[in-house]
Amino acid sequence: MIKVAFVVPSEDKDTQRHVYWNELLGELRLWEVEAKVESISNFWGNSGKVNYKTWQEYNLIILTTDAANGSEECEGDKVLRYFHNEVARQELAKWVQNGGILFSEVQSQGGRPWQPSYDAIFGSGTLDVLPHSAIKRREGTQGMGYENVIAKEEERSSRGSVAVVSNEFHAHPLCYGLHPSVTNGYNYSGEQVILKHYREDRRTQFSLYYRCPEVIYSGWFVHWSPDWIPVLLESETAKWPVLLVKTDGAGAWAASTMRLTSRNALPLIRNLVFYHSFRESWLEYHKRILRARKRSNVIVISILVVLLLSMITIFGWNISSLRLLSIFSWLGAIAGVSILAIISGIIKWIRFFLRRPIGHPDSAITFWTLFKKRHTNK
Protein backbone atom coordinates (compact mmCIF):
# COMPACT_ATOMS: atom_id res chain seq x y z
CA MET A 1 0.00 0.00 0.00
CA ILE A 2 1.32 3.43 -1.00
CA LYS A 3 0.50 6.20 1.47
CA VAL A 4 0.24 9.81 0.41
CA ALA A 5 -0.29 12.78 2.72
CA PHE A 6 -1.35 16.18 1.46
CA VAL A 7 -1.43 19.33 3.51
CA VAL A 8 -4.62 21.40 3.21
CA PRO A 9 -5.89 24.55 4.92
CA SER A 10 -7.49 24.06 8.30
CA GLU A 11 -10.98 22.57 8.03
CA ASP A 12 -12.60 25.40 9.97
CA LYS A 13 -11.46 28.02 7.44
CA ASP A 14 -13.71 29.21 4.60
CA THR A 15 -11.17 29.03 1.80
CA GLN A 16 -11.55 30.39 -1.72
CA ARG A 17 -10.27 27.30 -3.43
CA HIS A 18 -11.06 23.61 -3.43
CA VAL A 19 -8.34 21.01 -2.96
CA TYR A 20 -8.84 18.18 -5.46
CA TRP A 21 -6.15 15.82 -4.21
CA ASN A 22 -8.51 13.56 -2.29
CA GLU A 23 -10.52 12.96 -5.47
CA LEU A 24 -7.43 12.72 -7.68
CA LEU A 25 -5.75 10.14 -5.50
CA GLY A 26 -9.06 8.33 -5.23
CA GLU A 27 -8.70 7.63 -8.96
CA LEU A 28 -5.60 5.56 -8.07
CA ARG A 29 -7.22 3.43 -5.36
CA LEU A 30 -7.30 0.39 -7.62
CA TRP A 31 -3.50 0.59 -7.57
CA GLU A 32 -3.52 0.48 -3.77
CA VAL A 33 -2.88 4.15 -3.17
CA GLU A 34 -4.10 5.48 0.15
CA ALA A 35 -4.53 9.22 0.71
CA LYS A 36 -4.71 11.02 4.02
CA VAL A 37 -5.66 14.64 4.52
CA GLU A 38 -3.37 16.28 7.04
CA SER A 39 -4.68 19.48 8.60
CA ILE A 40 -2.13 21.98 9.80
CA SER A 41 -3.12 21.49 13.43
CA ASN A 42 -2.14 17.83 13.66
CA PHE A 43 0.50 17.57 10.93
CA TRP A 44 2.59 20.62 11.74
CA GLY A 45 2.37 20.38 15.52
CA ASN A 46 0.47 22.14 18.29
CA SER A 47 1.66 25.07 20.38
CA GLY A 48 4.87 25.34 18.42
CA LYS A 49 5.76 21.67 18.93
CA VAL A 50 7.00 19.90 15.84
CA ASN A 51 5.55 16.48 15.05
CA TYR A 52 7.25 14.38 12.40
CA LYS A 53 6.86 10.90 13.86
CA THR A 54 4.21 10.11 11.26
CA TRP A 55 6.38 11.09 8.30
CA GLN A 56 7.82 7.64 7.88
CA GLU A 57 4.33 6.32 7.15
CA TYR A 58 4.21 8.18 3.84
CA ASN A 59 5.84 7.73 0.45
CA LEU A 60 4.80 11.16 -0.81
CA ILE A 61 3.92 14.46 0.90
CA ILE A 62 2.12 17.11 -1.15
CA LEU A 63 2.00 20.79 -0.27
CA THR A 64 -1.23 21.91 -1.89
CA THR A 65 -1.72 25.27 -3.56
CA ASP A 66 -0.85 28.17 -1.23
CA ALA A 67 -0.61 25.88 1.82
CA ALA A 68 2.64 27.64 2.79
CA ASN A 69 2.10 31.10 1.31
CA GLY A 70 2.28 32.93 4.62
CA SER A 71 -1.37 34.00 4.55
CA GLU A 72 -3.25 34.02 7.87
CA GLU A 73 -6.55 33.48 6.06
CA CYS A 74 -5.81 29.82 5.26
CA GLU A 75 -3.18 29.26 7.97
CA GLY A 76 -0.41 29.37 5.41
CA ASP A 77 1.50 31.38 7.97
CA LYS A 78 1.68 28.34 10.30
CA VAL A 79 3.12 26.11 7.60
CA LEU A 80 5.61 28.79 6.58
CA ARG A 81 6.78 29.20 10.18
CA TYR A 82 7.18 25.44 10.35
CA PHE A 83 9.55 25.45 7.38
CA HIS A 84 11.60 28.15 9.07
CA ASN A 85 12.15 25.77 11.99
CA GLU A 86 15.69 24.42 11.57
CA VAL A 87 14.96 21.11 13.31
CA ALA A 88 11.90 20.57 11.12
CA ARG A 89 13.92 21.25 7.98
CA GLN A 90 16.60 18.77 9.05
CA GLU A 91 14.00 16.10 9.75
CA LEU A 92 12.31 16.74 6.42
CA ALA A 93 15.64 16.44 4.61
CA LYS A 94 16.29 13.11 6.37
CA TRP A 95 12.86 11.86 5.33
CA VAL A 96 13.58 12.74 1.68
CA GLN A 97 17.07 11.24 1.78
CA ASN A 98 15.60 8.02 3.14
CA GLY A 99 13.33 7.67 0.09
CA GLY A 100 10.45 10.13 0.46
CA ILE A 101 9.37 12.59 -2.21
CA LEU A 102 7.96 16.05 -1.50
CA PHE A 103 5.92 17.82 -4.18
CA SER A 104 4.89 21.45 -3.85
CA GLU A 105 2.14 23.04 -5.89
CA VAL A 106 2.30 26.80 -6.51
CA GLN A 107 2.77 28.91 -3.39
CA SER A 108 1.45 32.35 -4.27
CA GLN A 109 0.09 35.64 -3.04
CA GLY A 110 -2.42 37.43 -5.24
CA GLY A 111 -2.12 34.62 -7.77
CA ARG A 112 1.61 35.27 -8.23
CA PRO A 113 4.38 32.94 -6.95
CA TRP A 114 5.83 34.18 -3.66
CA GLN A 115 9.59 33.89 -3.23
CA PRO A 116 9.68 33.63 0.61
CA SER A 117 7.66 30.40 0.44
CA TYR A 118 10.11 28.72 -1.94
CA ASP A 119 13.06 29.96 0.12
CA ALA A 120 11.58 28.44 3.26
CA ILE A 121 10.63 25.11 1.68
CA PHE A 122 13.62 24.44 -0.56
CA GLY A 123 16.33 26.70 0.88
CA SER A 124 17.26 30.32 0.27
CA GLY A 125 19.05 30.89 -3.04
CA THR A 126 18.04 27.47 -4.38
CA LEU A 127 15.09 28.51 -6.54
CA ASP A 128 14.05 31.95 -7.81
CA VAL A 129 10.50 32.46 -9.06
CA LEU A 130 9.25 35.21 -11.36
CA PRO A 131 9.27 38.27 -9.06
CA HIS A 132 6.15 40.30 -8.35
CA SER A 133 7.97 43.37 -9.67
CA ALA A 134 8.11 41.75 -13.13
CA ILE A 135 4.34 41.34 -13.27
CA LYS A 136 1.81 44.07 -13.92
CA ARG A 137 -1.91 44.14 -14.61
CA ARG A 138 -3.35 45.12 -17.96
CA GLU A 139 -5.21 48.39 -17.82
CA GLY A 140 -8.97 47.90 -17.67
CA THR A 141 -8.78 44.18 -16.85
CA GLN A 142 -8.88 44.31 -13.05
CA GLY A 143 -10.64 41.18 -11.75
CA MET A 144 -10.78 39.49 -15.17
CA GLY A 145 -9.04 36.39 -16.43
CA TYR A 146 -5.35 36.64 -17.29
CA GLU A 147 -5.01 40.14 -15.89
CA ASN A 148 -1.35 39.55 -15.03
CA VAL A 149 1.29 40.01 -17.72
CA ILE A 150 5.05 40.24 -17.40
CA ALA A 151 7.48 42.91 -18.58
CA LYS A 152 6.10 45.96 -20.36
CA GLU A 153 7.87 45.12 -23.59
CA GLU A 154 6.75 41.48 -23.71
CA GLU A 155 3.03 41.52 -22.92
CA ARG A 156 3.05 37.80 -22.16
CA SER A 157 0.65 36.29 -19.67
CA SER A 158 2.22 34.98 -16.49
CA ARG A 159 -0.46 32.27 -16.35
CA GLY A 160 -1.25 29.44 -18.69
CA SER A 161 -3.62 26.55 -19.28
CA VAL A 162 -0.98 24.24 -20.77
CA ALA A 163 2.38 23.07 -19.42
CA VAL A 164 4.65 21.45 -22.00
CA VAL A 165 7.15 18.65 -21.51
CA SER A 166 10.76 19.77 -21.98
CA ASN A 167 12.20 18.56 -25.27
CA GLU A 168 15.64 18.34 -23.71
CA PHE A 169 14.55 16.32 -20.68
CA HIS A 170 11.50 14.47 -22.00
CA ALA A 171 13.16 11.15 -21.11
CA HIS A 172 13.00 11.95 -17.39
CA PRO A 173 11.12 9.16 -15.53
CA LEU A 174 8.59 11.73 -14.31
CA CYS A 175 7.51 12.09 -17.96
CA TYR A 176 6.77 8.39 -18.51
CA GLY A 177 3.45 8.09 -20.33
CA LEU A 178 2.85 11.85 -20.42
CA HIS A 179 1.32 13.62 -23.38
CA PRO A 180 3.66 16.36 -24.68
CA SER A 181 1.42 18.79 -22.82
CA VAL A 182 -0.31 18.69 -19.44
CA THR A 183 -3.60 20.48 -18.83
CA ASN A 184 -6.39 20.69 -16.28
CA GLY A 185 -8.79 20.34 -19.18
CA TYR A 186 -11.84 22.40 -18.28
CA ASN A 187 -12.98 25.93 -18.92
CA TYR A 188 -16.00 26.85 -16.85
CA SER A 189 -17.47 26.71 -13.37
CA GLY A 190 -19.59 23.67 -12.52
CA GLU A 191 -17.94 21.33 -15.03
CA GLN A 192 -17.41 17.75 -13.89
CA VAL A 193 -13.64 17.42 -13.65
CA ILE A 194 -13.54 14.12 -11.80
CA LEU A 195 -16.36 11.57 -11.63
CA LYS A 196 -19.09 13.08 -9.41
CA HIS A 197 -16.88 16.04 -8.52
CA TYR A 198 -17.41 19.46 -10.03
CA ARG A 199 -15.62 22.74 -10.55
CA GLU A 200 -15.85 25.37 -7.77
CA ASP A 201 -19.13 27.27 -7.67
CA ARG A 202 -19.80 31.00 -7.55
CA ARG A 203 -19.16 31.37 -3.86
CA THR A 204 -15.47 31.33 -4.83
CA GLN A 205 -15.93 34.02 -7.48
CA PHE A 206 -13.17 36.19 -6.00
CA SER A 207 -10.62 33.44 -6.38
CA LEU A 208 -8.14 33.44 -9.25
CA TYR A 209 -9.09 29.83 -9.87
CA TYR A 210 -12.76 30.73 -10.32
CA ARG A 211 -11.99 33.53 -12.76
CA CYS A 212 -9.40 31.43 -14.61
CA PRO A 213 -10.53 27.80 -14.14
CA GLU A 214 -8.28 26.49 -16.91
CA VAL A 215 -5.08 27.81 -15.29
CA ILE A 216 -2.51 25.08 -14.58
CA TYR A 217 0.47 27.34 -13.80
CA SER A 218 0.93 30.82 -12.43
CA GLY A 219 4.42 32.20 -12.98
CA TRP A 220 7.59 30.18 -13.40
CA PHE A 221 11.17 29.78 -12.18
CA VAL A 222 13.83 32.18 -13.48
CA HIS A 223 16.86 30.67 -11.72
CA TRP A 224 17.70 27.39 -9.99
CA SER A 225 20.76 25.68 -8.54
CA PRO A 226 22.55 23.19 -10.82
CA ASP A 227 21.16 20.04 -9.18
CA TRP A 228 17.60 20.76 -10.42
CA ILE A 229 16.26 19.54 -13.77
CA PRO A 230 13.43 21.42 -15.57
CA VAL A 231 10.79 18.89 -16.62
CA LEU A 232 7.69 20.94 -17.51
CA LEU A 233 7.80 24.40 -19.11
CA GLU A 234 5.40 27.29 -19.58
CA SER A 235 3.71 27.07 -22.96
CA GLU A 236 4.02 30.58 -24.41
CA THR A 237 7.76 30.38 -25.08
CA ALA A 238 8.54 26.83 -23.87
CA LYS A 239 11.62 28.23 -22.12
CA TRP A 240 10.90 28.70 -18.43
CA PRO A 241 10.19 25.79 -16.08
CA VAL A 242 7.00 25.39 -14.09
CA LEU A 243 8.15 22.06 -12.60
CA LEU A 244 11.69 21.34 -11.38
CA VAL A 245 12.92 18.12 -9.78
CA LYS A 246 16.08 16.97 -8.04
CA THR A 247 17.13 13.77 -6.29
CA ASP A 248 18.53 13.76 -2.78
CA GLY A 249 19.86 10.52 -1.36
CA ALA A 250 17.19 7.90 -2.08
CA GLY A 251 14.41 10.49 -2.38
CA ALA A 252 13.45 13.51 -4.44
CA TRP A 253 12.13 17.07 -4.30
CA ALA A 254 9.68 18.49 -6.83
CA ALA A 255 8.97 22.24 -6.94
CA SER A 256 6.28 23.73 -9.15
CA THR A 257 4.22 26.80 -9.91
CA MET A 258 1.33 24.53 -10.91
CA ARG A 259 -2.11 23.65 -9.56
CA LEU A 260 -3.43 20.21 -10.51
CA THR A 261 -7.21 19.87 -10.41
CA SER A 262 -8.51 17.27 -12.88
CA ARG A 263 -7.99 13.74 -14.04
CA ASN A 264 -6.20 15.04 -17.14
CA ALA A 265 -3.18 15.46 -14.86
CA LEU A 266 -3.36 11.86 -13.56
CA PRO A 267 -0.37 10.53 -15.57
CA LEU A 268 1.87 13.12 -13.92
CA ILE A 269 0.35 12.42 -10.49
CA ARG A 270 0.77 8.68 -11.02
CA ASN A 271 4.49 9.11 -11.73
CA LEU A 272 4.92 11.15 -8.55
CA VAL A 273 2.99 8.64 -6.45
CA PHE A 274 4.90 5.66 -7.82
CA TYR A 275 8.32 7.25 -7.50
CA HIS A 276 9.51 4.35 -5.34
CA SER A 277 8.85 1.91 -8.22
CA PHE A 278 11.10 3.89 -10.57
CA ARG A 279 13.58 5.22 -8.02
CA GLU A 280 16.62 3.67 -9.68
CA SER A 281 15.63 5.18 -13.02
CA TRP A 282 15.30 8.61 -11.41
CA LEU A 283 18.65 8.35 -9.65
CA GLU A 284 20.46 7.10 -12.74
CA TYR A 285 18.91 9.79 -14.97
CA HIS A 286 19.96 12.59 -12.63
CA LYS A 287 23.47 11.16 -12.26
CA ARG A 288 23.82 10.98 -16.05
CA ILE A 289 22.68 14.58 -16.54
CA LEU A 290 25.01 15.85 -13.82
CA ARG A 291 27.93 13.88 -15.29
CA ALA A 292 27.24 15.46 -18.68
CA ARG A 293 27.25 18.90 -17.05
CA LYS A 294 30.64 18.22 -15.43
CA ARG A 295 32.07 17.05 -18.75
CA SER A 296 30.87 20.24 -20.47
CA ASN A 297 32.47 22.32 -17.70
CA VAL A 298 35.78 20.52 -18.18
CA ILE A 299 35.62 21.11 -21.94
CA VAL A 300 34.91 24.85 -21.52
CA ILE A 301 37.68 25.30 -18.95
CA SER A 302 40.08 23.35 -21.16
CA ILE A 303 39.29 25.63 -24.11
CA LEU A 304 39.92 28.70 -21.98
CA VAL A 305 43.26 27.29 -20.79
CA VAL A 306 44.28 26.49 -24.37
CA LEU A 307 43.40 30.04 -25.49
CA LEU A 308 45.40 31.51 -22.62
CA LEU A 309 48.42 29.34 -23.40
CA SER A 310 48.12 30.26 -27.07
CA MET A 311 48.21 33.96 -26.17
CA ILE A 312 51.26 33.42 -24.00
CA THR A 313 52.98 31.49 -26.80
CA ILE A 314 52.17 34.17 -29.37
CA PHE A 315 53.08 37.22 -27.30
CA GLY A 316 55.83 35.65 -25.22
CA TRP A 317 56.01 34.49 -21.61
CA ASN A 318 56.48 38.06 -20.35
CA ILE A 319 52.78 38.60 -20.97
CA SER A 320 52.09 36.67 -17.79
CA SER A 321 53.63 39.40 -15.64
CA LEU A 322 53.88 42.64 -17.58
CA ARG A 323 51.61 42.69 -20.58
CA LEU A 324 48.70 41.08 -18.72
CA LEU A 325 48.99 43.77 -16.06
CA SER A 326 49.01 46.48 -18.69
CA ILE A 327 45.98 44.93 -20.39
CA PHE A 328 44.12 44.72 -17.09
CA SER A 329 45.16 48.28 -16.25
CA TRP A 330 43.81 49.47 -19.61
CA LEU A 331 40.53 47.60 -19.10
CA GLY A 332 40.31 48.94 -15.55
CA ALA A 333 40.83 52.50 -16.73
CA ILE A 334 38.03 52.14 -19.26
CA ALA A 335 35.65 50.51 -16.76
CA GLY A 336 36.68 52.79 -13.91
CA VAL A 337 37.60 49.91 -11.60
CA SER A 338 40.82 48.51 -10.18
CA ILE A 339 42.82 45.58 -11.54
CA LEU A 340 41.90 43.54 -8.45
CA ALA A 341 38.21 44.23 -9.07
CA ILE A 342 38.51 42.95 -12.65
CA ILE A 343 40.36 39.79 -11.59
CA SER A 344 37.88 39.20 -8.77
CA GLY A 345 35.00 39.68 -11.22
CA ILE A 346 36.49 37.17 -13.67
CA ILE A 347 36.92 34.59 -10.91
CA LYS A 348 33.33 35.14 -9.71
CA TRP A 349 31.99 34.88 -13.26
CA ILE A 350 33.84 31.57 -13.79
CA ARG A 351 32.44 30.19 -10.53
CA PHE A 352 28.98 31.37 -11.53
CA PHE A 353 29.35 29.77 -14.96
CA LEU A 354 30.34 26.44 -13.44
CA ARG A 355 27.21 26.53 -11.29
CA ARG A 356 24.86 27.63 -14.08
CA PRO A 357 21.38 26.05 -13.98
CA ILE A 358 20.73 22.97 -16.08
CA GLY A 359 18.44 23.74 -19.01
CA HIS A 360 18.48 27.51 -18.43
CA PRO A 361 17.36 29.47 -21.54
CA ASP A 362 19.26 32.41 -23.02
CA SER A 363 22.30 31.34 -21.07
CA ALA A 364 24.91 33.93 -22.05
CA ILE A 365 22.77 37.06 -21.63
CA THR A 366 20.83 35.74 -18.65
CA PHE A 367 23.92 34.51 -16.82
CA TRP A 368 25.59 37.90 -17.22
CA THR A 369 22.46 39.73 -16.03
CA LEU A 370 22.12 37.48 -12.99
CA PHE A 371 25.87 37.72 -12.35
CA LYS A 372 25.77 41.51 -12.26
CA LYS A 373 22.66 41.44 -10.07
CA ARG A 374 24.19 39.04 -7.53
CA HIS A 375 27.64 40.61 -7.34
CA THR A 376 26.95 44.32 -7.65
CA ASN A 377 27.62 46.26 -4.42
CA LYS A 378 29.27 43.25 -2.76
C-alpha positions in Angstrom: 0.0 0.0 0.0 1.3 3.4 -1.0 0.5 6.2 1.5 0.2 9.8 0.4 -0.3 12.8 2.7 -1.4 16.2 1.5 -1.4 19.3 3.5 -4.6 21.4 3.2 -5.9 24.6 4.9 -7.5 24.1 8.3 -11.0 22.6 8.0 -12.6 25.4 10.0 -11.5 28.0 7.4 -13.7 29.2 4.6 -11.2 29.0 1.8 -11.6 30.4 -1.7 -10.3 27.3 -3.4 -11.1 23.6 -3.4 -8.3 21.0 -3.0 -8.8 18.2 -5.5 -6.2 15.8 -4.2 -8.5 13.6 -2.3 -10.5 13.0 -5.5 -7.4 12.7 -7.7 -5.7 10.1 -5.5 -9.1 8.3 -5.2 -8.7 7.6 -9.0 -5.6 5.6 -8.1 -7.2 3.4 -5.4 -7.3 0.4 -7.6 -3.5 0.6 -7.6 -3.5 0.5 -3.8 -2.9 4.1 -3.2 -4.1 5.5 0.2 -4.5 9.2 0.7 -4.7 11.0 4.0 -5.7 14.6 4.5 -3.4 16.3 7.0 -4.7 19.5 8.6 -2.1 22.0 9.8 -3.1 21.5 13.4 -2.1 17.8 13.7 0.5 17.6 10.9 2.6 20.6 11.7 2.4 20.4 15.5 0.5 22.1 18.3 1.7 25.1 20.4 4.9 25.3 18.4 5.8 21.7 18.9 7.0 19.9 15.8 5.6 16.5 15.1 7.2 14.4 12.4 6.9 10.9 13.9 4.2 10.1 11.3 6.4 11.1 8.3 7.8 7.6 7.9 4.3 6.3 7.1 4.2 8.2 3.8 5.8 7.7 0.4 4.8 11.2 -0.8 3.9 14.5 0.9 2.1 17.1 -1.1 2.0 20.8 -0.3 -1.2 21.9 -1.9 -1.7 25.3 -3.6 -0.8 28.2 -1.2 -0.6 25.9 1.8 2.6 27.6 2.8 2.1 31.1 1.3 2.3 32.9 4.6 -1.4 34.0 4.5 -3.2 34.0 7.9 -6.5 33.5 6.1 -5.8 29.8 5.3 -3.2 29.3 8.0 -0.4 29.4 5.4 1.5 31.4 8.0 1.7 28.3 10.3 3.1 26.1 7.6 5.6 28.8 6.6 6.8 29.2 10.2 7.2 25.4 10.3 9.6 25.5 7.4 11.6 28.2 9.1 12.1 25.8 12.0 15.7 24.4 11.6 15.0 21.1 13.3 11.9 20.6 11.1 13.9 21.3 8.0 16.6 18.8 9.0 14.0 16.1 9.7 12.3 16.7 6.4 15.6 16.4 4.6 16.3 13.1 6.4 12.9 11.9 5.3 13.6 12.7 1.7 17.1 11.2 1.8 15.6 8.0 3.1 13.3 7.7 0.1 10.5 10.1 0.5 9.4 12.6 -2.2 8.0 16.1 -1.5 5.9 17.8 -4.2 4.9 21.5 -3.9 2.1 23.0 -5.9 2.3 26.8 -6.5 2.8 28.9 -3.4 1.4 32.3 -4.3 0.1 35.6 -3.0 -2.4 37.4 -5.2 -2.1 34.6 -7.8 1.6 35.3 -8.2 4.4 32.9 -7.0 5.8 34.2 -3.7 9.6 33.9 -3.2 9.7 33.6 0.6 7.7 30.4 0.4 10.1 28.7 -1.9 13.1 30.0 0.1 11.6 28.4 3.3 10.6 25.1 1.7 13.6 24.4 -0.6 16.3 26.7 0.9 17.3 30.3 0.3 19.0 30.9 -3.0 18.0 27.5 -4.4 15.1 28.5 -6.5 14.1 32.0 -7.8 10.5 32.5 -9.1 9.2 35.2 -11.4 9.3 38.3 -9.1 6.1 40.3 -8.4 8.0 43.4 -9.7 8.1 41.7 -13.1 4.3 41.3 -13.3 1.8 44.1 -13.9 -1.9 44.1 -14.6 -3.3 45.1 -18.0 -5.2 48.4 -17.8 -9.0 47.9 -17.7 -8.8 44.2 -16.8 -8.9 44.3 -13.1 -10.6 41.2 -11.8 -10.8 39.5 -15.2 -9.0 36.4 -16.4 -5.3 36.6 -17.3 -5.0 40.1 -15.9 -1.4 39.6 -15.0 1.3 40.0 -17.7 5.1 40.2 -17.4 7.5 42.9 -18.6 6.1 46.0 -20.4 7.9 45.1 -23.6 6.8 41.5 -23.7 3.0 41.5 -22.9 3.1 37.8 -22.2 0.7 36.3 -19.7 2.2 35.0 -16.5 -0.5 32.3 -16.4 -1.2 29.4 -18.7 -3.6 26.5 -19.3 -1.0 24.2 -20.8 2.4 23.1 -19.4 4.6 21.4 -22.0 7.2 18.7 -21.5 10.8 19.8 -22.0 12.2 18.6 -25.3 15.6 18.3 -23.7 14.6 16.3 -20.7 11.5 14.5 -22.0 13.2 11.2 -21.1 13.0 11.9 -17.4 11.1 9.2 -15.5 8.6 11.7 -14.3 7.5 12.1 -18.0 6.8 8.4 -18.5 3.5 8.1 -20.3 2.9 11.9 -20.4 1.3 13.6 -23.4 3.7 16.4 -24.7 1.4 18.8 -22.8 -0.3 18.7 -19.4 -3.6 20.5 -18.8 -6.4 20.7 -16.3 -8.8 20.3 -19.2 -11.8 22.4 -18.3 -13.0 25.9 -18.9 -16.0 26.8 -16.9 -17.5 26.7 -13.4 -19.6 23.7 -12.5 -17.9 21.3 -15.0 -17.4 17.7 -13.9 -13.6 17.4 -13.6 -13.5 14.1 -11.8 -16.4 11.6 -11.6 -19.1 13.1 -9.4 -16.9 16.0 -8.5 -17.4 19.5 -10.0 -15.6 22.7 -10.6 -15.9 25.4 -7.8 -19.1 27.3 -7.7 -19.8 31.0 -7.5 -19.2 31.4 -3.9 -15.5 31.3 -4.8 -15.9 34.0 -7.5 -13.2 36.2 -6.0 -10.6 33.4 -6.4 -8.1 33.4 -9.3 -9.1 29.8 -9.9 -12.8 30.7 -10.3 -12.0 33.5 -12.8 -9.4 31.4 -14.6 -10.5 27.8 -14.1 -8.3 26.5 -16.9 -5.1 27.8 -15.3 -2.5 25.1 -14.6 0.5 27.3 -13.8 0.9 30.8 -12.4 4.4 32.2 -13.0 7.6 30.2 -13.4 11.2 29.8 -12.2 13.8 32.2 -13.5 16.9 30.7 -11.7 17.7 27.4 -10.0 20.8 25.7 -8.5 22.6 23.2 -10.8 21.2 20.0 -9.2 17.6 20.8 -10.4 16.3 19.5 -13.8 13.4 21.4 -15.6 10.8 18.9 -16.6 7.7 20.9 -17.5 7.8 24.4 -19.1 5.4 27.3 -19.6 3.7 27.1 -23.0 4.0 30.6 -24.4 7.8 30.4 -25.1 8.5 26.8 -23.9 11.6 28.2 -22.1 10.9 28.7 -18.4 10.2 25.8 -16.1 7.0 25.4 -14.1 8.1 22.1 -12.6 11.7 21.3 -11.4 12.9 18.1 -9.8 16.1 17.0 -8.0 17.1 13.8 -6.3 18.5 13.8 -2.8 19.9 10.5 -1.4 17.2 7.9 -2.1 14.4 10.5 -2.4 13.5 13.5 -4.4 12.1 17.1 -4.3 9.7 18.5 -6.8 9.0 22.2 -6.9 6.3 23.7 -9.1 4.2 26.8 -9.9 1.3 24.5 -10.9 -2.1 23.7 -9.6 -3.4 20.2 -10.5 -7.2 19.9 -10.4 -8.5 17.3 -12.9 -8.0 13.7 -14.0 -6.2 15.0 -17.1 -3.2 15.5 -14.9 -3.4 11.9 -13.6 -0.4 10.5 -15.6 1.9 13.1 -13.9 0.3 12.4 -10.5 0.8 8.7 -11.0 4.5 9.1 -11.7 4.9 11.1 -8.6 3.0 8.6 -6.5 4.9 5.7 -7.8 8.3 7.3 -7.5 9.5 4.4 -5.3 8.8 1.9 -8.2 11.1 3.9 -10.6 13.6 5.2 -8.0 16.6 3.7 -9.7 15.6 5.2 -13.0 15.3 8.6 -11.4 18.6 8.4 -9.7 20.5 7.1 -12.7 18.9 9.8 -15.0 20.0 12.6 -12.6 23.5 11.2 -12.3 23.8 11.0 -16.1 22.7 14.6 -16.5 25.0 15.9 -13.8 27.9 13.9 -15.3 27.2 15.5 -18.7 27.2 18.9 -17.0 30.6 18.2 -15.4 32.1 17.0 -18.7 30.9 20.2 -20.5 32.5 22.3 -17.7 35.8 20.5 -18.2 35.6 21.1 -21.9 34.9 24.8 -21.5 37.7 25.3 -18.9 40.1 23.3 -21.2 39.3 25.6 -24.1 39.9 28.7 -22.0 43.3 27.3 -20.8 44.3 26.5 -24.4 43.4 30.0 -25.5 45.4 31.5 -22.6 48.4 29.3 -23.4 48.1 30.3 -27.1 48.2 34.0 -26.2 51.3 33.4 -24.0 53.0 31.5 -26.8 52.2 34.2 -29.4 53.1 37.2 -27.3 55.8 35.6 -25.2 56.0 34.5 -21.6 56.5 38.1 -20.4 52.8 38.6 -21.0 52.1 36.7 -17.8 53.6 39.4 -15.6 53.9 42.6 -17.6 51.6 42.7 -20.6 48.7 41.1 -18.7 49.0 43.8 -16.1 49.0 46.5 -18.7 46.0 44.9 -20.4 44.1 44.7 -17.1 45.2 48.3 -16.3 43.8 49.5 -19.6 40.5 47.6 -19.1 40.3 48.9 -15.6 40.8 52.5 -16.7 38.0 52.1 -19.3 35.7 50.5 -16.8 36.7 52.8 -13.9 37.6 49.9 -11.6 40.8 48.5 -10.2 42.8 45.6 -11.5 41.9 43.5 -8.4 38.2 44.2 -9.1 38.5 43.0 -12.6 40.4 39.8 -11.6 37.9 39.2 -8.8 35.0 39.7 -11.2 36.5 37.2 -13.7 36.9 34.6 -10.9 33.3 35.1 -9.7 32.0 34.9 -13.3 33.8 31.6 -13.8 32.4 30.2 -10.5 29.0 31.4 -11.5 29.4 29.8 -15.0 30.3 26.4 -13.4 27.2 26.5 -11.3 24.9 27.6 -14.1 21.4 26.1 -14.0 20.7 23.0 -16.1 18.4 23.7 -19.0 18.5 27.5 -18.4 17.4 29.5 -21.5 19.3 32.4 -23.0 22.3 31.3 -21.1 24.9 33.9 -22.1 22.8 37.1 -21.6 20.8 35.7 -18.7 23.9 34.5 -16.8 25.6 37.9 -17.2 22.5 39.7 -16.0 22.1 37.5 -13.0 25.9 37.7 -12.3 25.8 41.5 -12.3 22.7 41.4 -10.1 24.2 39.0 -7.5 27.6 40.6 -7.3 26.9 44.3 -7.6 27.6 46.3 -4.4 29.3 43.2 -2.8 
